[in-house]
Amino acid sequence: MKKYIFLDIDNTLLDFNKCSKISIQEGFKKYGITYHEDVFDTFVKINDSLWEQIEEGKLTKTKLYEIRWNTIFRALKIDFEGHVFERYFVNSLNYIAKEVDGAYDLLQYLSNKYEVFLTSNAPYDQQWNRLKIADMLKYVKKIYASEKIGCAKPNKRFFNYCINDIGITDKSEIMIIGDSYSADVQGGINSQIETIWFDRNKKGINDSLATYKINSLYEIMNIL
């Protein structure tokens, strides 16, 4: 019987892509840079690749912040200082919170039946601020962020830290829910915990080892 839910934040509860697009568009306007749709597509491609390297232990978040926007601007042939835009971008995300469809309803539902804990590889303060804006914190017991734990999902040390901190003695009482197959599902596999993969982009990985796969958050209410 499940008692504890480990729930991802970005692109599971809060729509990181939508928030990022708003931030980028406002930033380009602020700095007088011409925006076009290739900008966001390039951002997603490079940002996703860098975060995958973090999940694989090949890159630190400090290094990501050093190279992300320089890499994006170079790919777009835009002459602007990446470190300047990086500072703006990270700060602006503190104040943008757009929920994924069904996220608020899901939190209300889950918090009435389980103890809900949030997990993230993103900065703790940034996530806390965004969840406060979205009025979601009241449904959550605690937020676990990789920067405070010292390792990132999918490393099993991340989830072991959460388990020990909460005082859970039976992993069968936990369900991990998230949109990232590499971070959330693989993290569950590494830690021998059941998972629900929110395949919101319908990537349809054929050899998915997630316990359940869904395309809408509302489907979770039929599972838990």
C-alpha positions in Angstrom: 0.0 0.0 0.0 1.4 3.4 -1.0 1.9 6.0 1.6 4.5 8.4 0.2 4.6 10.2 -3.2 7.9 11.6 -4.6 6.7 14.1 -7.2 8.9 15.9 -9.7 8.4 19.7 -10.2 9.6 20.9 -13.6 7.3 19.8 -16.5 5.4 17.7 -14.1 3.8 20.3 -11.8 5.1 23.5 -13.2 5.5 23.9 -17.0 9.2 24.7 -17.2 9.0 25.1 -21.0 6.2 27.6 -20.9 7.9 29.5 -18.0 11.2 29.5 -19.9 9.6 30.8 -23.1 8.1 33.7 -21.3 11.4 34.5 -19.6 13.4 34.3 -22.8 10.9 36.5 -24.8 10.9 39.1 -22.0 14.7 38.9 -21.8 15.2 39.4 -25.5 13.0 42.4 -25.4 14.9 43.8 -22.4 18.2 43.5 -24.1 17.0 44.4 -27.6 17.7 41.0 -29.2 15.4 39.9 -32.0 13.3 36.9 -31.0 12.1 34.2 -33.4 10.8 30.7 -32.8 14.1 29.0 -33.6 15.4 30.7 -30.3 13.1 28.6 -28.1 13.6 25.4 -30.1 17.4 25.8 -29.8 17.1 26.5 -26.1 15.1 23.4 -25.5 17.5 21.2 -27.4 20.7 22.5 -25.8 19.2 22.8 -22.3 17.8 19.3 -22.3 21.2 18.0 -23.5 23.0 19.8 -20.7 20.6 18.5 -18.0 21.0 15.0 -19.3 24.7 15.4 -18.8 24.0 16.5 -15.2 21.8 13.4 -14.6 24.6 11.2 -16.0 27.2 12.9 -13.7 29.2 14.3 -16.6 28.4 18.0 -15.9 27.9 20.2 -12.8 25.1 22.8 -12.5 27.8 25.4 -11.9 29.3 24.5 -15.3 25.9 24.5 -16.9 25.3 28.1 -15.8 28.7 29.0 -17.2 28.1 27.6 -20.7 24.4 27.3 -21.3 23.5 30.7 -22.9 26.9 31.1 -24.5 26.3 27.8 -26.3 22.7 28.8 -27.2 23.8 32.2 -28.6 26.7 30.7 -30.5 24.3 28.2 -32.1 21.9 31.0 -33.0 24.8 33.3 -34.2 23.7 36.0 -31.8 26.4 38.3 -30.5 25.5 38.7 -26.8 27.2 37.9 -23.5 25.8 34.5 -22.4 26.7 35.0 -18.7 24.7 38.3 -18.7 21.6 36.6 -20.0 22.2 33.5 -17.8 22.0 35.7 -14.7 18.8 37.4 -16.0 17.3 34.0 -17.0 17.8 32.2 -13.7 16.6 35.2 -11.7 13.5 35.8 -13.8 12.4 32.2 -13.4 12.0 32.8 -9.7 8.9 34.8 -10.5 7.2 32.8 -13.3 4.9 29.9 -12.4 2.6 28.2 -15.0 1.1 24.9 -13.9 1.0 21.8 -16.1 -2.6 21.0 -17.0 -4.1 19.1 -14.0 -1.2 19.7 -11.6 -3.1 21.7 -9.0 -6.0 19.2 -9.0 -3.5 16.3 -8.7 -1.8 17.9 -5.7 -5.1 18.4 -4.0 -6.1 14.7 -4.7 -2.8 13.2 -3.6 -2.3 15.3 -0.4 -5.7 13.9 0.8 -4.4 10.3 0.6 -0.7 10.4 0.8 2.3 12.3 2.2 3.6 14.3 -0.8 7.3 15.2 -1.2 8.7 17.1 -4.2 12.0 16.2 -5.8 14.1 18.4 -8.1 17.5 18.9 -9.7 16.8 22.6 -10.0 17.8 25.3 -7.5 15.8 25.0 -4.2 15.0 28.7 -3.7 13.8 29.1 -7.2 11.5 26.1 -7.0 10.2 27.2 -3.6 9.4 30.7 -4.9 7.6 29.3 -8.0 5.6 26.8 -6.0 4.6 29.6 -3.6 3.4 31.7 -6.5 1.4 28.7 -7.8 -0.1 28.2 -4.3 1.1 24.6 -4.2 3.2 24.6 -1.1 0.3 23.9 1.2 -0.1 20.4 -0.3 3.6 19.5 0.2 5.5 18.0 3.2 9.0 18.9 1.9 11.0 19.8 -1.1 14.2 17.8 -1.8 16.7 19.5 -4.2 19.9 18.0 -5.5 21.9 21.1 -4.5 21.1 20.5 -0.8 21.6 16.7 -1.1 24.8 16.8 -3.0 23.8 14.6 -5.9 21.2 14.7 -8.6 18.4 12.3 -9.8 18.7 9.5 -11.0 21.5 8.8 -8.5 20.1 6.4 -5.9 21.9 8.4 -3.2 19.4 11.2 -3.9 16.4 9.0 -3.2 18.1 7.2 -0.3 18.7 10.6 1.3 15.0 11.4 1.0 14.0 8.0 2.3 16.3 8.2 5.4 15.3 11.8 6.1 11.6 10.9 6.1 12.1 7.7 8.0 10.6 5.3 5.5 11.4 1.7 6.2 9.5 0.0 3.3 10.2 1.2 -0.3 7.0 -0.5 -1.5 5.1 2.3 0.2 6.7 4.9 -2.2 5.7 6.0 -5.7 7.9 8.2 -7.8 6.1 10.4 -10.4 7.9 12.5 -13.0 8.2 13.5 -16.7 11.8 12.7 -17.1 12.5 9.1 -18.0 16.3 9.5 -17.4 15.9 11.3 -14.0 12.7 10.0 -12.4 12.0 6.6 -13.9 15.7 5.6 -14.0 16.0 7.0 -10.5 13.2 4.7 -9.4 14.8 1.7 -11.1 18.2 2.5 -9.5 16.5 2.7 -6.1 14.1 -0.2 -6.6 11.0 2.0 -6.3 7.9 1.9 -8.4 7.4 4.8 -10.9 4.8 6.6 -12.9 6.3 8.1 -16.0 4.4 11.2 -17.2 5.1 10.9 -20.9 3.6 14.3 -21.6 5.4 14.6 -25.0 4.5 11.1 -25.9 8.0 10.0 -26.6 6.8 6.4 -26.4 10.0 4.7 -25.3 9.3 1.1 -26.3 11.4 -0.5 -23.6 10.0 1.7 -20.8 10.6 0.1 -17.5 8.3 2.5 -15.7 5.6 0.7 -13.6 3.0 2.9 -15.2 3.1 5.3 -18.2 0.6 8.1 -18.6 0.1 11.1 -21.0 -2.1 13.2 -18.6 -1.8 13.9 -14.9 -5.5 13.1 -14.5 -4.7 9.4 -15.3 -2.8 9.2 -11.9 -6.1 9.4 -10.1 -7.1 6.1 -11.6 -3.8 4.5 -10.4 -3.4 5.9 -6.9 
